[in-house]
Amino acid sequence: MPMKRIKMIKPFMALTLSMILTLSMAACSGSDSNENENKSESSTDTGTTKTDDATATAPATPSAEEAAWKLDTSPIELSWFVGASWYAHQWGDSLNSKYITEKTGVNVKLEVPSGDANEQLTLMMTSGQLPDLISMGSWETAVKKLWEGDQVYALNELADKYDPYFYKVAGDGTLKWYKQPNGNTYGIPNDSYSPNLMHETGMTAANQTFLVRKDLYEEMGKPDLSTPEGFLGALQTLKDKYSTYKGQPMSPFFAQGNVPYGMTEYLQNLLAIPYEKDGKVYDRMTDPDYIKWLKTFRSAYEKGLLNADFLVDSDQQVEEKTNNARYFMMIREWTGMAAVNPMLAASANPDSYYIAVDGPQNSNGDSAKLFPGNMDGWMVTMISKSTKNPERAIRFLTYLASEEGQRDLFLGKEGETWDNVGGKPELKTDLVNLVNTDIEKLEKEYGVLDTYWMMRNPVIVNQWRPEKSPVIKQMEDFANAQADIDSGIYKGLDPLGDSEVAVNWAKISQNWQEVMPELIMAKDDAAFDKIFDSFLSRRDKYGFVQVMEYRQTELDARKAKMAE
């Protein structure tokens, strides 16, 4: 069923929602929020108050009622590490980044890892030379290392000293969810959702989907891909009738993130495998339905219906095949197709884009239980202790987290990239057209919408989104319909950091990545069983019992937080 139509959120309500984003528990006065936003919006485009002498009207010291970034808009550069090797945007090239720099005085030097983000950040920690700002996936091992190693500032301590307005825009719920045992919070997430918010608005942030190429799927008669028999039958048809496309071989299948994500957690979600049974964390890896489907993939490989592409393709190869519609089926997040689908729909073969359908299901035929948004969010942004400007750093984060900053970051400058239409900000028509035809140009030249997503608050920005094109909305609606809203609490239960149990889990995870290709390429089911049993034995030796105990403790703690 399609996502509920979200009622327009007034500015002061959007700010209020942002403050309760993760737990929906922090109370906020709507009138106070509105008053403060009116204050912040009384500034000019350069970020100074409307007076010939900005310092004469701005408070001399930081105030809980006024954003402190306005106290100092002198030029400064902050380096910002974004832990995603695929992130290709720069700061200073787009209209929007230039506008924000002009307004706040902050120029951003964006840095991305050349390889594994965890490894590169670990090297930086060892050298003691960290970027000013760091955004890393909330699940990444390096995040806990930064916190436990005293490498980043406690945001609450910086806010107390330099910008107490931070508490108004960060939200007590977010700070509470990420609060560590010592009482400090070291990171602020983007894309953070609470179950209450998702139930109320219908915004689930689910992006996991099972995708097929529309034209091939329909020419095959829309085969049932939810059972092993139907799955194998469709692959056989592909091999027999559609083995090439535009003179190039078709790749039957792709799994995003390969073994650790697409073929493990993601596939388990498609199969609706539970995370807990009777209050106890469940070992999803040994679930009979999961084993059955892994053997289905093994059978497909044995019959020559699958090749090893999905286990070995580089990011560049994946991009090339995707852009040329050379995958048939994909376990892939629909958001990764937002730029590709409109391009394919506008090509000489307009039905070569991808649609979401029911993929592998468990033996009961249950619908998928896809990850929704959760309190952890996607990435967390931190301020390193290597920075020489912690004051400007926390004030810049506060600005970006505020409704004013969110509007600037998402829409750009009024009159340049958006207009006020009936009291509501609306992206200019020519830019809306680019959303559906050339999103790469939109992001590179204008830098609006999701170009700089590191501090994105969906509760605020989603009210300003243009209507998505049908080739994107179909995938989004499908994911929302199968989102398991209350399952966000299970995301990221695994131990991270340098603790003994975290090291044990890292060994297990690494070994699983090595074992999965062996399972898929096993000569028969008996060989599969032998390989899998050997893995389970090693897993126990590596300390899997302790990992399960950690997961249980973490789950119990999360449930307690939710009950507060």
C-alpha positions in Angstrom: 0.0 0.0 0.0 1.3 3.5 -0.7 2.8 5.7 2.0 0.3 8.0 3.7 0.2 11.5 2.3 2.1 13.6 4.8 0.3 16.7 5.9 2.2 19.9 5.4 4.3 20.6 8.5 4.4 24.2 9.6 7.8 25.6 10.3 7.4 25.6 14.0 6.0 22.1 14.0 8.9 20.9 11.9 11.3 22.2 14.5 9.3 20.7 17.3 9.4 17.3 15.5 13.1 17.6 15.0 13.6 17.9 18.7 11.7 14.7 19.4 13.1 13.0 16.3 14.5 9.8 17.8 12.4 9.1 20.9 9.5 11.5 20.5 9.7 12.3 24.2 11.4 15.7 24.5 8.8 18.4 25.0 9.2 21.7 23.1 7.1 24.8 23.2 5.7 25.5 19.7 5.5 29.2 20.4 9.0 29.4 21.6 10.3 27.5 18.6 8.4 29.8 16.3 9.7 32.8 18.0 13.3 31.6 17.7 12.9 30.7 14.1 11.6 34.2 13.4 14.6 35.6 15.1 17.0 33.5 13.0 15.1 34.4 9.8 15.5 38.1 10.5 19.1 37.8 9.3 20.2 38.8 5.8 21.7 36.4 3.3 25.2 37.1 4.7 24.2 35.8 8.1 24.4 39.2 9.9 21.5 41.0 11.6 19.7 43.8 9.7 21.8 46.6 11.0 24.9 48.5 10.0 26.7 47.1 13.0 26.0 43.5 13.5 27.9 43.2 16.7 25.9 45.9 18.3 22.7 43.9 18.2 24.0 40.4 18.4 24.4 39.0 22.0 28.0 39.3 23.3 27.8 35.7 24.7 26.2 32.6 23.4 22.5 32.3 24.3 20.1 29.4 24.5 17.6 31.5 22.6 19.8 32.6 19.6 22.0 30.7 17.2 25.6 31.5 18.1 27.0 31.2 14.5 25.9 34.8 13.9 28.4 36.1 16.5 31.3 35.3 14.1 30.9 35.0 10.3 34.6 35.7 9.5 36.1 33.4 6.9 37.3 30.0 8.2 37.9 26.6 6.7 36.8 23.3 8.3 37.8 19.9 6.9 35.0 17.3 6.8 35.7 13.6 6.4 32.7 11.8 4.9 33.1 8.0 5.4 31.8 7.0 2.0 34.3 6.3 -0.8 31.6 6.7 -3.4 30.7 10.3 -2.3 31.8 12.5 -5.2 30.6 16.0 -4.3 32.8 19.0 -3.5 32.2 22.1 -1.6 32.6 25.5 -3.3 31.6 24.3 -6.8 27.8 24.4 -6.4 25.7 27.5 -5.9 24.4 26.3 -2.6 27.7 25.6 -1.0 28.9 29.1 -2.1 25.8 30.6 -0.5 26.3 28.9 2.8 29.9 29.8 3.0 29.0 33.4 2.2 26.4 33.4 4.9 28.3 31.7 7.7 31.9 32.3 6.8 32.6 28.6 6.9 34.3 27.0 3.9 34.2 23.2 3.9 37.0 21.0 2.6 35.3 17.7 2.0 37.5 14.5 2.2 36.5 10.9 1.4 38.4 7.7 1.9 40.2 6.2 -1.0 39.4 2.8 0.2 37.9 1.4 3.4 36.7 4.2 5.6 37.4 2.4 8.9 41.0 1.7 7.9 41.7 5.2 6.7 40.2 6.8 9.9 42.2 4.4 12.0 45.4 5.6 10.4 44.4 9.2 11.0 43.8 8.4 14.7 47.2 6.8 14.9 48.8 9.9 13.4 46.8 12.2 15.6 45.7 14.2 12.6 42.0 14.0 12.2 39.7 16.3 10.2 37.7 18.9 12.0 34.4 17.2 11.3 33.8 13.4 10.8 30.8 11.7 9.4 30.8 7.9 9.7 28.2 5.2 9.4 26.6 4.6 12.8 27.5 0.9 12.6 31.2 1.5 11.8 33.8 0.2 14.2 35.7 3.4 14.0 32.9 5.3 15.6 33.3 3.6 18.9 37.0 3.8 18.6 36.8 7.6 18.3 34.5 7.8 21.3 36.4 5.4 23.5 39.8 6.8 22.5 38.9 10.3 23.5 39.5 11.5 19.9 36.3 13.5 19.6 34.6 16.2 21.7 31.5 15.6 23.7 29.0 17.7 21.8 27.1 18.6 25.0 30.3 20.0 26.6 31.0 22.1 23.5 27.3 23.3 23.4 27.5 24.3 27.1 30.6 26.4 26.4 30.0 27.8 22.9 26.5 27.4 21.7 23.6 26.3 24.1 21.2 26.8 21.2 22.4 23.4 20.0 20.0 21.8 22.5 17.0 23.4 20.8 17.8 22.0 17.4 19.6 18.7 18.2 16.7 17.5 20.3 16.8 15.9 23.7 15.7 12.6 22.2 18.8 12.3 19.9 21.1 13.3 22.7 19.5 10.7 25.0 19.7 7.9 22.5 23.4 8.5 21.8 24.3 9.2 25.4 27.2 7.1 26.6 27.7 5.7 30.1 29.7 8.7 31.1 26.8 11.0 30.3 28.2 12.5 27.2 27.0 12.5 23.6 29.7 12.5 20.9 27.8 12.3 17.6 24.6 13.7 16.0 22.9 11.4 13.4 21.3 12.2 10.1 18.2 10.4 8.9 17.2 9.5 12.4 13.6 8.3 12.9 11.6 7.2 15.9 8.9 4.5 15.7 6.3 6.9 17.0 7.1 9.3 14.2 7.0 6.7 11.5 3.6 5.4 12.7 2.2 8.9 12.8 3.5 10.2 9.5 3.9 7.1 7.3 7.5 8.1 6.6 9.4 4.9 7.3 12.7 5.7 5.5 12.7 2.0 4.3 14.9 1.7 1.3 15.5 -2.0 1.0 13.9 -3.5 -2.1 14.1 -6.5 -4.5 14.4 -5.0 -7.9 13.9 -6.5 -11.4 14.3 -5.0 -14.9 10.7 -4.1 -15.8 10.7 -5.1 -19.5 12.4 -8.5 -19.0 10.2 -9.3 -16.0 7.0 -8.5 -17.9 8.1 -10.3 -21.1 8.7 -13.4 -18.9 5.1 -13.2 -17.7 5.9 -11.7 -14.3 7.4 -14.9 -12.8 7.0 -15.7 -9.1 10.4 -14.9 -7.7 9.4 -15.6 -4.1 10.0 -19.3 -4.2 13.2 -21.2 -5.0 11.5 -22.9 -7.9 10.2 -19.7 -9.4 13.5 -17.9 -8.8 15.5 -20.6 -10.6 12.9 -20.8 -13.4 13.3 -17.1 -14.1 17.1 -17.4 -14.2 16.8 -20.2 -16.7 14.5 -18.1 -18.9 17.0 -15.3 -18.7 19.8 -17.6 -19.8 17.8 -19.1 -22.6 16.2 -16.0 -24.1 17.8 -12.8 -22.8 21.5 -13.6 -22.2 22.7 -10.5 -23.9 21.6 -6.8 -24.1 23.0 -4.4 -26.6 25.8 -6.8 -27.4 26.9 -7.2 -23.8 26.2 -10.2 -21.5 23.5 -9.8 -18.9 24.4 -10.3 -15.3 21.6 -12.3 -13.7 21.9 -11.0 -10.2 23.4 -8.3 -7.9 23.5 -8.0 -4.1 24.4 -4.7 -2.7 27.2 -4.7 -0.2 28.0 -8.3 -1.3 28.4 -10.8 1.6 28.2 -8.7 4.7 25.1 -6.8 3.7 23.2 -7.9 0.6 23.6 -11.7 1.1 23.3 -11.7 4.8 21.3 -9.1 6.8 19.4 -7.8 3.7 18.4 -11.2 2.4 17.4 -12.2 5.9 15.1 -9.2 6.0 13.5 -10.2 2.7 12.9 -13.6 4.3 11.3 -12.0 7.3 13.6 -13.9 9.7 13.0 -12.7 13.2 15.6 -10.9 15.3 14.4 -12.3 18.6 12.2 -15.1 19.8 10.6 -15.1 23.3 12.6 -12.1 24.2 15.9 -13.7 23.3 18.2 -12.6 20.4 17.8 -15.1 17.6 20.7 -16.6 15.6 19.4 -15.6 12.1 22.4 -17.2 10.4 21.2 -20.7 11.2 17.6 -20.1 10.3 16.3 -23.0 8.1 14.8 -20.6 5.5 18.0 -18.7 5.2 20.0 -21.9 4.7 17.4 -23.0 2.1 17.9 -19.9 0.0 21.6 -20.0 0.2 21.4 -23.5 -1.2 19.1 -22.1 -3.9 21.9 -19.7 -4.9 24.3 -22.6 -4.8 22.1 -24.6 -7.1 21.8 -21.6 -9.5 25.6 -21.4 -9.7 26.0 -25.1 -10.3 23.5 -24.9 -13.2 25.3 -22.0 -14.8 22.4 -19.6 -14.1 24.5 -17.4 -11.8 28.1 -16.3 -12.3 30.5 -15.0 -9.8 30.0 -11.3 -10.8 27.9 -10.4 -7.8 30.7 -11.6 -5.5 33.6 -9.9 -7.3 32.4 -6.8 -9.2 34.0 -3.6 -8.3 32.0 -0.4 -7.6 32.9 0.9 -11.1 31.7 -2.4 -12.7 28.5 -2.2 -10.8 27.9 1.4 -11.8 28.6 0.6 -15.5 26.2 -2.4 -15.5 23.5 -0.5 -13.7 23.6 2.5 -15.9 23.3 0.2 -19.0 20.5 -2.0 -17.5 22.6 -5.1 -17.6 21.4 -6.6 -14.3 18.2 -8.6 -14.2 17.5 -8.9 -10.5 19.0 -6.9 -7.7 18.9 -7.0 -3.9 19.4 -3.3 -3.8 18.3 -0.1 -1.9 15.9 1.8 -4.1 17.7 5.1 -3.2 20.7 3.9 -5.2 18.5 3.9 -8.3 17.1 7.4 -7.9 19.4 8.8 -10.5 19.5 5.8 -12.8 15.8 4.9 -13.2 14.8 8.3 -14.8 17.8 8.0 -17.1 16.8 4.5 -18.2 13.1 5.6 -18.6 14.2 8.4 -20.9 16.4 6.1 -23.0 15.7 4.4 -26.3 14.3 1.5 -24.3 12.0 3.3 -21.9 10.9 0.2 -20.1 14.4 -0.9 -19.2 14.2 0.7 -15.7 13.8 -1.2 -12.5 10.7 -1.9 -10.4 10.3 -3.4 -6.9 8.6 -6.8 -6.7 8.3 -9.6 -4.1 11.6 -11.4 -4.0 12.7 -14.4 -2.0 10.2 -15.2 0.8 10.3 -17.7 3.6 8.5 -21.1 3.5 5.3 -19.5 4.9 5.2 -16.9 2.1 5.4 -14.0 4.6 6.0 -10.5 3.2 9.4 -9.1 3.7 10.2 -7.2 6.9 12.4 -4.4 5.7 14.5 -2.2 7.9 12.8 1.2 8.5 14.6 4.3 9.7 15.7 4.1 13.3 17.1 6.2 16.1 20.7 5.4 15.1 20.1 7.1 11.8 22.5 6.6 8.9 25.7 8.5 9.7 26.8 10.2 12.8 28.8 13.5 12.7 31.4 14.3 15.2 33.9 17.0 16.0 37.5 15.8 16.4 39.9 17.0 19.1 42.4 17.7 16.3 40.4 20.8 15.3 41.8 24.2 16.2 38.3 25.7 16.0 35.9 23.7 18.2 33.9 26.9 18.8 33.1 27.4 15.1 32.7 23.7 14.5 29.9 23.3 17.1 28.2 26.5 15.9 28.3 25.3 12.3 26.7 22.0 13.3 24.1 23.9 15.3 23.3 26.0 12.2 23.1 23.0 9.9 20.8 21.2 12.4 18.4 24.2 12.8 15.4 24.6 10.5 17.1 27.6 8.9 20.2 25.6 8.2 18.2 22.6 6.9 16.3 24.9 4.5 19.6 26.5 3.3 21.2 23.1 2.9 18.3 21.5 1.2 16.8 24.3 -0.9 19.6 26.9 -1.2 19.1 30.6 -1.5 15.6 32.1 -1.8 15.0 33.6 -5.2 18.0 31.8 -6.6 17.0 28.1 -6.3 13.6 28.4 -4.6 10.6 30.7 -4.2 8.1 31.3 -1.5 4.8 30.2 -2.9 1.8 30.7 -0.7 3.9 30.8 2.4 5.7 27.5 1.4 9.2 27.1 0.0 9.1 25.5 -3.4 12.1 24.5 -5.6 12.1 26.4 -8.9 10.4 24.6 -11.8 13.6 24.1 -13.8 15.3 22.5 -10.9 12.4 20.2 -10.2 12.7 19.1 -13.9 16.3 18.2 -13.2 15.3 16.0 -10.3 13.5 13.7 -12.8 15.9 14.1 -15.7 19.5 14.9 -14.6 19.9 14.7 -10.9 23.7 14.7 -11.3 23.6 18.1 -12.8 21.3 19.3 -10.1 23.7 18.2 -7.4 26.9 19.3 -9.1 25.8 22.7 -10.3 23.2 23.7 -7.7 24.0 21.5 -4.7 20.5 21.3 -3.4 18.2 18.5 -2.0 20.3 15.5 -1.0 23.7 16.7 -2.2 25.1 17.4 1.3 23.2 14.9 3.3 25.5 14.6 6.3 23.2 16.5 8.7 19.9 15.8 6.9 16.9 15.8 9.1 14.0 14.2 7.2 11.3 15.4 9.5 12.2 19.0 8.4 13.3 18.6 4.8 10.7 16.1 3.5 8.0 18.8 3.6 10.0 20.6 0.9 10.6 17.6 -1.4 9.2 17.8 -5.0 6.9 15.0 -5.9 8.9 12.0 -7.1 8.6 10.7 -10.6 6.6 7.4 -11.0 9.7 5.4 -11.7 11.1 6.3 -8.3 7.9 6.5 -6.3 7.0 2.9 -7.2 10.1 1.6 -5.5 9.7 3.9 -2.5 6.0 2.9 -2.0 6.9 -0.8 -2.2 9.5 -0.4 0.5 7.3 1.6 2.7 4.5 -1.0 2.4 6.9 -3.8 3.6 8.7 -1.8 6.3 8.8 -3.3 9.7 8.5 -0.1 11.6 9.3 -1.4 15.0 12.4 -3.4 13.9 14.7 -0.4 13.8 15.7 -1.2 17.4 17.5 -4.3 16.1 19.8 -2.4 13.8 23.4 -2.2 14.9 23.3 -4.7 17.8 26.8 -6.0 17.0 29.7 -5.0 19.1 32.0 -2.3 17.8 35.3 -0.8 18.8 38.4 -2.4 20.3 36.8 -4.5 23.1 37.5 -8.2 23.2 34.0 -9.1 22.1 34.2 -6.6 19.2 37.4 -8.1 18.0 35.8 -11.6 18.2 32.9 -10.4 16.1 35.3 -8.9 13.6 37.0 -12.2 13.2 33.6 -14.0 12.7 32.4 -11.4 10.2 35.7 -11.6 8.2 35.5 -15.4 8.1 31.9 -15.3 6.9 32.9 -13.1 4.0 35.4 -15.7 3.0 33.0 -18.6 3.5 30.1 -17.3 1.6 31.7 -17.7 -1.9 32.7 -21.2 -0.9 29.1 -22.0 -0.1 27.7 -20.6 -3.3 30.3 -22.4 -5.4 30.1 -25.7 -3.5 29.7 -28.7 -5.8 26.6 -30.1 -4.1 24.4 -29.6 -0.9 26.5 -32.1 1.0 29.7 -30.0 0.4 27.7 -26.9 1.3 26.7 -28.5 4.7 30.3 -29.5 5.4 31.6 -25.9 4.7 28.8 -24.4 6.8 29.3 -26.7 9.8 33.0 -25.9 9.7 32.2 -22.2 9.8 29.9 -22.7 12.8 32.6 -24.5 14.7 35.1 -21.7 14.0 32.5 -19.2 15.0 32.2 -20.8 18.4 35.9 -20.8 18.8 36.1 -17.1 18.0 33.7 -16.3 20.8 30.2 -16.3 19.3 28.6 -17.0 22.7 30.0 -13.7 24.0 28.7 -11.9 20.9 25.2 -13.2 21.5 25.4 -12.1 25.1 26.5 -8.6 24.0 23.6 -8.4 21.6 21.2 -9.4 24.3 22.5 -6.8 26.7 22.4 -4.1 24.0 18.9 -5.0 23.0 17.7 -4.9 26.6 19.3 -1.5 27.1 17.6 -0.2 24.0 14.3 -1.4 25.1 14.8 0.3 28.4 15.7 3.6 26.6 12.5 3.3 24.5 10.5 2.8 27.7 11.8 6.0 29.3 
